[in-house]
Amino acid sequence: MALKSAPIALFASALAFAAFGCKSSSEAGAAASGSAAAADGSAAPAGTGTAAAAEEKAPATDVATGGIAVKIVDFQLFHPASPDRTLAPIREDGTFSTRGRSPYYGLGLIVEAKNGTSLLLGAADFEAMVTVKGARGNAYCRVEADGISGGGWVDTKALGFYEKEKPANAPANVLPPKWHNEADSTNERPWRPGESVRMIGRAECDSAVMADIDASEIGGSVKVTAVRRFAEHDVTEYTKETHELSLGEDSVRIVDRKTSQLVVTPLKNVIEMKAESSGLLGGKTNLESVRVRVQPMTHRHVKVESAPVALSLHPHALTLQLVKMPSGEQAHAAGNVFILFEKEKLVYRDMGKEKLSMLGLSRQDLPAKSPEVTVKVDEFTGSVTGAELTSFLDDNALEKGQRALLVAWKLSIASDVIDSRLRADVDNAKSAAEKAEQAASALG
């Protein structure tokens, strides 16, 4: 008799999935950039392997960073088994952002930024870098804002916020978008003080086999940038390591050590300079460093940046961990993929489809010992007595990269219950026959 049980399949699938993937600049001044400290970037400690570890909460996702306030709307570490690489609806219209499956690990981000400066900004962008550190080295994932099409003739990297009423003839399940492409509008394209924008980006990491790295830390940061409009000047700093710097009567000579290119800057454009301790040499004053005011060709040369906002995940997020679903149930998860058993089938589902970001998840390490699995079907009772995962390196019958899961069962049959059940049917039939004979004799 075939035994079917959700606990059995989920237990086996979690072990099998654990083996899956284990195959071998310029400045804009203090008013623009702000001076707030960066968010805490410490990564969660690696798991110890103890049973039923305490539930953990990831760092907060809304961080004020001075001039530009940055909020992480969604953050996903895409696993190669991710069906759609889903991110949250960036326009808040109920439509998820998806991509095709890839054999590589990857990153996905939706970033919301508020212009907290007094400046008129434009060309909003972001850059995120995440490093996976492990026993076998490091791997890197870098992602920038993608171009967003739709809603205008011109693609944009940043959507502006304003709400519209839902059209009377719109389907019930369709919501009016709250974030819009304003690149076509000359007046609304700039990023004004107090306004917010949203950006989205996906990228593949530099390795398809990051699970082999034996991760001990996953961390990095994201930074939002923009350009300042109506800028009068930019500031550039030169140092003696890269340039020969000397002070004249009314100017500073700057010579590039590599190219020998000469720049002579009037003293009126010098903001700050520092003389070498040796002082006068050869009739000229040598400088350690100099900061000069440069007239930009266009406003696009003057960049405003937010402070970096920390991104941190538990290292077990790369392989396998227990994560609390919106229903409150615990489920196995690898990267952004939930491993579920539904309708007697193994299902992989993106966390994005469950409206979960990997920042802010409640998680636990896997228990040190395999859970007890017992199933009862009719008169049969079975319990798992052992499980063993064998690599192809230890079993020549397996193909390269494969692992075999061997599960030992103890089965018992309640024979007395079977005998009683079968005898009950026979006894009932015999009693019915005797009653029929008696009735026939009485008619006689």
LINUR-V230919 format. One record per residue. N is the residue number from 0. RES is the residue in three letters. PHI is phi as a letter, one per 40 degrees, with the letter a starting at -180 (* if undefined). PSI is psi in whole degrees, -180 to 180 (999 if undefined). OMEGA is omega as a letter, one per 30 degrees, with the letter a starting at -180 (NA if undefined). Layout:
# LINUR-V230919
n	res	phi	psi	omega
N	RES	PHI	PSI	OMEGA
N	RES	PHI	PSI	OMEGA
This chain:
# LINUR-V230919
n	res	phi	psi	omega
0	MET	*	131	l
1	ALA	c	132	l
2	LEU	c	126	l
3	LYS	b	128	a
4	SER	a	134	l
5	ALA	c	-44	l
6	PRO	c	-39	a
7	ILE	c	-50	a
8	ALA	c	-41	a
9	LEU	c	-39	l
10	PHE	c	-47	a
11	ALA	c	-41	a
12	SER	c	-36	a
13	ALA	c	-41	l
14	LEU	c	-42	a
15	ALA	c	-39	a
16	PHE	c	-28	l
17	ALA	c	-31	l
18	ALA	c	-19	a
19	PHE	c	135	l
20	GLY	g	-1	a
21	CYS	c	15	l
22	LYS	c	139	a
23	SER	d	999	NA
24	SER	*	-178	a
25	SER	b	171	a
26	GLU	b	159	l
27	ALA	b	9	l
28	GLY	g	162	a
29	ALA	c	-32	a
30	ALA	c	-28	a
31	ALA	c	-42	a
32	SER	c	-22	a
33	GLY	g	174	a
34	SER	b	20	a
35	ALA	c	149	l
36	ALA	c	154	l
37	ALA	c	160	l
38	ALA	c	160	l
39	ASP	c	122	a
40	GLY	b	15	a
41	SER	c	135	a
42	ALA	c	155	l
43	ALA	c	146	a
44	PRO	c	154	l
45	ALA	c	153	a
46	GLY	c	151	a
47	THR	c	-9	a
48	GLY	g	4	l
49	THR	c	154	a
50	ALA	c	143	l
51	ALA	f	62	l
52	ALA	c	155	a
53	ALA	c	145	a
54	GLU	c	136	a
55	GLU	b	155	l
56	LYS	b	130	a
57	ALA	c	164	a
58	PRO	d	158	l
59	ALA	c	152	a
60	THR	b	-4	a
61	ASP	b	109	a
62	VAL	b	127	l
63	ALA	c	131	a
64	THR	b	42	l
65	GLY	g	-124	a
66	GLY	c	-41	l
67	ILE	b	120	l
68	ALA	c	130	a
69	VAL	b	133	l
70	LYS	b	130	l
71	ILE	c	108	a
72	VAL	c	-41	a
73	ASP	a	140	l
74	PHE	a	124	a
75	GLN	b	137	l
76	LEU	b	102	a
77	PHE	c	130	l
78	HIS	c	149	l
79	PRO	d	-24	l
80	ALA	c	1	a
81	SER	c	122	a
82	PRO	c	-40	a
83	ASP	b	-1	a
84	ARG	f	55	a
85	THR	c	137	l
86	LEU	b	160	a
87	ALA	c	159	l
88	PRO	c	107	a
89	ILE	c	-31	l
90	ARG	c	-3	a
91	GLU	f	40	l
92	ASP	b	12	l
93	GLY	g	-1	a
94	THR	b	115	a
95	PHE	c	149	l
96	SER	c	122	a
97	THR	b	162	l
98	ARG	a	168	l
99	GLY	c	163	l
100	ARG	c	149	l
101	SER	b	147	l
102	PRO	c	-7	a
103	TYR	c	152	l
104	TYR	c	159	a
105	GLY	a	173	l
106	LEU	b	147	l
107	GLY	b	136	a
108	LEU	b	141	l
109	ILE	b	121	a
110	VAL	b	132	l
111	GLU	b	133	a
112	ALA	b	140	l
113	LYS	b	131	l
114	ASN	c	98	l
115	GLY	c	8	l
116	THR	c	178	l
117	SER	c	15	a
118	LEU	b	154	l
119	LEU	c	119	a
120	LEU	b	172	l
121	GLY	a	175	l
122	ALA	f	50	l
123	ALA	c	144	a
124	ASP	a	168	l
125	PHE	a	159	l
126	GLU	b	131	l
127	ALA	b	140	l
128	MET	b	126	l
129	VAL	b	133	l
130	THR	b	132	l
131	VAL	b	110	a
132	LYS	c	138	a
133	GLY	a	179	a
134	ALA	c	-25	a
135	ARG	b	10	l
136	GLY	h	-162	a
137	ASN	b	151	l
138	ALA	b	153	a
139	TYR	b	143	l
140	CYS	b	124	a
141	ARG	b	134	a
142	VAL	b	140	l
143	GLU	b	169	l
144	ALA	c	136	l
145	ASP	c	158	l
146	GLY	c	140	a
147	ILE	b	123	l
148	SER	b	171	l
149	GLY	g	136	l
150	GLY	g	3	l
151	GLY	a	170	l
152	TRP	c	-27	a
153	VAL	b	133	l
154	ASP	c	157	a
155	THR	a	160	l
156	LYS	c	-15	a
157	ALA	b	132	l
158	LEU	c	139	l
159	GLY	c	157	a
160	PHE	b	127	l
161	TYR	a	146	a
162	GLU	c	143	l
163	LYS	b	154	l
164	GLU	c	148	l
165	LYS	c	129	l
166	PRO	d	146	a
167	ALA	c	-31	a
168	ASN	c	8	a
169	ALA	c	143	l
170	PRO	d	154	a
171	ALA	c	-33	a
172	ASN	c	3	l
173	VAL	b	126	l
174	LEU	b	146	l
175	PRO	c	134	a
176	PRO	c	147	l
177	LYS	b	-14	a
178	TRP	b	132	a
179	HIS	b	152	l
180	ASN	c	114	a
181	GLU	b	17	a
182	ALA	c	-25	a
183	ASP	c	-18	a
184	SER	c	119	l
185	THR	c	-39	a
186	ASN	c	-34	a
187	GLU	c	-7	a
188	ARG	c	-39	a
189	PRO	c	156	l
190	TRP	b	99	a
191	ARG	c	159	l
192	PRO	d	135	l
193	GLY	g	-14	a
194	GLU	c	155	l
195	SER	b	151	l
196	VAL	b	160	l
197	ARG	b	143	l
198	MET	b	155	a
199	ILE	b	146	l
200	GLY	a	145	l
201	ARG	b	150	l
202	ALA	a	151	l
203	GLU	c	146	l
204	CYS	c	170	a
205	ASP	c	4	l
206	SER	a	138	l
207	ALA	c	-8	a
208	VAL	b	42	a
209	MET	c	-22	l
210	ALA	c	-23	l
211	ASP	c	-5	a
212	ILE	c	-13	a
213	ASP	f	64	a
214	ALA	c	138	l
215	SER	b	-14	a
216	GLU	a	137	l
217	ILE	b	115	a
218	GLY	a	162	l
219	GLY	i	-153	a
220	SER	a	164	l
221	VAL	b	142	a
222	LYS	b	133	l
223	VAL	c	137	l
224	THR	b	158	l
225	ALA	a	169	l
226	VAL	b	148	a
227	ARG	c	127	l
228	ARG	c	157	a
229	PHE	g	31	l
230	ALA	c	137	l
231	GLU	c	-33	a
232	HIS	a	163	l
233	ASP	b	167	l
234	VAL	b	130	l
235	THR	b	140	a
236	GLU	b	133	l
237	TYR	b	145	l
238	THR	b	161	a
239	LYS	c	-17	l
240	GLU	c	-32	a
241	THR	b	-17	a
242	HIS	a	150	l
243	GLU	c	121	a
244	LEU	b	127	l
245	SER	a	147	a
246	LEU	b	128	l
247	GLY	b	-165	a
248	GLU	c	-43	a
249	ASP	b	18	a
250	SER	a	169	l
251	VAL	b	129	l
252	ARG	c	131	a
253	ILE	b	115	a
254	VAL	b	122	l
255	ASP	c	124	a
256	ARG	c	-27	a
257	LYS	c	-47	a
258	THR	b	-11	a
259	SER	g	16	l
260	GLN	c	134	a
261	LEU	b	133	l
262	VAL	b	128	l
263	VAL	b	117	a
264	THR	b	125	l
265	PRO	c	149	a
266	LEU	c	-26	l
267	LYS	c	-20	l
268	ASN	c	-1	a
269	VAL	c	124	l
270	ILE	c	-43	a
271	GLU	a	142	l
272	MET	a	154	a
273	LYS	b	123	a
274	ALA	c	151	l
275	GLU	c	153	a
276	SER	c	-24	a
277	SER	c	-17	l
278	GLY	g	-133	a
279	LEU	c	130	l
280	LEU	b	122	l
281	GLY	g	32	l
282	GLY	g	9	l
283	LYS	b	155	l
284	THR	c	115	l
285	ASN	c	145	a
286	LEU	b	147	l
287	GLU	c	-39	a
288	SER	a	159	l
289	VAL	a	138	l
290	ARG	b	124	a
291	VAL	b	152	l
292	ARG	c	127	a
293	VAL	b	131	l
294	GLN	c	117	a
295	PRO	c	150	l
296	MET	c	-41	l
297	THR	a	170	l
298	HIS	c	-19	a
299	ARG	c	-11	l
300	HIS	c	-13	a
301	VAL	b	111	a
302	LYS	b	142	l
303	VAL	b	135	a
304	GLU	b	149	l
305	SER	c	163	l
306	ALA	c	151	l
307	PRO	c	141	l
308	VAL	b	128	a
309	ALA	c	142	l
310	LEU	b	126	a
311	SER	a	132	l
312	LEU	b	153	l
313	HIS	c	140	a
314	PRO	d	-27	l
315	HIS	c	-10	l
316	ALA	c	-23	l
317	LEU	c	-29	a
318	THR	b	-78	a
319	LEU	a	135	l
320	GLN	a	171	l
321	LEU	b	130	a
322	VAL	b	141	l
323	LYS	c	125	l
324	MET	c	167	l
325	PRO	d	-27	l
326	SER	c	-13	a
327	GLY	g	-11	l
328	GLU	c	151	l
329	GLN	c	139	l
330	ALA	b	150	l
331	HIS	c	142	a
332	ALA	a	139	l
333	ALA	b	118	a
334	GLY	g	-131	l
335	ASN	c	16	a
336	VAL	b	124	l
337	PHE	c	139	l
338	ILE	b	108	a
339	LEU	b	157	l
340	PHE	b	107	a
341	GLU	b	131	l
342	LYS	f	46	l
343	GLU	g	28	l
344	LYS	b	147	l
345	LEU	c	129	a
346	VAL	b	135	l
347	TYR	b	126	a
348	ARG	b	133	l
349	ASP	c	141	l
350	MET	c	-31	l
351	GLY	d	-35	l
352	LYS	c	-22	l
353	GLU	c	8	l
354	LYS	f	40	l
355	LEU	b	131	l
356	SER	c	150	a
357	MET	c	-13	l
358	LEU	c	128	a
359	GLY	g	4	l
360	LEU	c	147	l
361	SER	c	123	a
362	ARG	b	165	l
363	GLN	a	154	l
364	ASP	c	160	l
365	LEU	c	148	l
366	PRO	c	151	a
367	ALA	c	-32	l
368	LYS	b	151	l
369	SER	c	140	a
370	PRO	c	154	l
371	GLU	c	132	l
372	VAL	b	118	l
373	THR	b	137	a
374	VAL	b	146	l
375	LYS	b	125	l
376	VAL	b	114	a
377	ASP	f	-122	a
378	GLU	c	5	l
379	PHE	c	137	l
380	THR	b	132	l
381	GLY	b	144	l
382	SER	a	143	l
383	VAL	c	127	l
384	THR	b	-11	l
385	GLY	a	155	l
386	ALA	a	139	a
387	GLU	a	132	l
388	LEU	b	119	a
389	THR	b	128	l
390	SER	c	157	l
391	PHE	c	-21	l
392	LEU	c	-24	a
393	ASP	b	-1	a
394	ASP	a	108	a
395	ASN	c	-15	l
396	ALA	c	-15	a
397	LEU	c	146	l
398	GLU	c	160	a
399	LYS	d	133	l
400	GLY	g	-13	a
401	GLN	c	157	l
402	ARG	b	144	a
403	ALA	b	133	l
404	LEU	b	116	l
405	LEU	b	121	a
406	VAL	b	125	l
407	ALA	c	133	a
408	TRP	b	149	l
409	LYS	b	116	a
410	LEU	b	142	l
411	SER	b	148	a
412	ILE	b	129	l
413	ALA	c	81	a
414	SER	c	-35	l
415	ASP	c	-34	l
416	VAL	c	-39	l
417	ILE	c	-47	l
418	ASP	d	-44	a
419	SER	c	-40	a
420	ARG	c	-43	l
421	LEU	c	-41	l
422	ARG	c	-33	a
423	ALA	c	-41	l
424	ASP	c	-42	l
425	VAL	c	-44	a
426	ASP	c	-40	l
427	ASN	c	-41	l
428	ALA	c	-40	l
429	LYS	c	-42	l
430	SER	c	-39	l
431	ALA	c	-38	l
432	ALA	c	-41	l
433	GLU	c	-40	l
434	LYS	c	-36	l
435	ALA	c	-41	l
436	GLU	c	-41	l
437	GLN	c	-39	l
438	ALA	c	-38	l
439	ALA	c	-39	l
440	SER	c	-35	a
441	ALA	c	-29	a
442	LEU	c	-20	a
443	GLY	e	999	NA
